[in-house]
């Protein structure tokens, strides 16, 4: 499965109005804390990989934790990568296992996310602690040959939300946080 | 938390009879498949660590998967180690994450386990595919200073089960499997 994801800085109130006009479905909101780890045997900043433990508290449920591995970029344009993710019971024990294996936590990104569904795309309004407000438009495709069409569709969604695809930020929130 | 664990080869039918006489509580039985991984940056055979993904199907429930890190031995005598373990949603995805990070599966140990509780000890009757039949007696202590007493208690349990603490096998099932 390949993920297509485009992100631009945005005035979230204005985007919320456009989503209402477009009759997007509000999926809910969550508070996320993402801790990123670096490996003992290779530098993920160089290999362009990521290992993340995400604790997520939805507005209507209890906290859930997931671990995610993101491989190097397949497509520079849309930040497409191979991704493996599974739920885990306990973030603290996972941290103990990873640090025992020599992995080191490098940074924690905290954000409020509000998600909407618009056709086959998910639109996420993010308020990132210490970084700013952003809108992400994403979808998944099974085949690499469908990436180009999915990317064009994501740009189209941005335009309908009053946003400019040329404002696209390719730096991750982790990268933006580390730049501050 | 420190784990005290002693293991001896045994005639499981005879031990089952003794457990009944001692009025031990039968806790249930499970089928376990343990996959062990080696690290890309150090050889766990040399550092005496272990990283294990265990899929367990209890006789009365659905399959559960857990990931466990075991640190080097703290006490040679009883195989005491520091251990971190947490539940995970999906074994296959965990395998994909670990192999992407450069970890390699080295072996899979499959066994049927029947567990009993006898005072503060857990007695496990193991039938290990390709290895043989064993009894494990284990308990946990919070403090390292309680290890000696817990170990003596484990030997005492073995004797009451008609087993000889001198038959203790310090090699793991993984080790025994790799020796075959």
Interface residues (C-beta under 8 A of the other chain):
Chain A: X39 X40 X41 X42 X49 X51 X67 X68 X69 X71 X84 X85 X86 X87 X88 X89 X90 X93 X94 X96 X97 X100 X101 X102
Chain B: X39 X40 X41 X42 X49 X51 X67 X68 X69 X71 X82 X84 X85 X86 X87 X88 X89 X90 X93 X94 X96 X97 X100 X101 X102
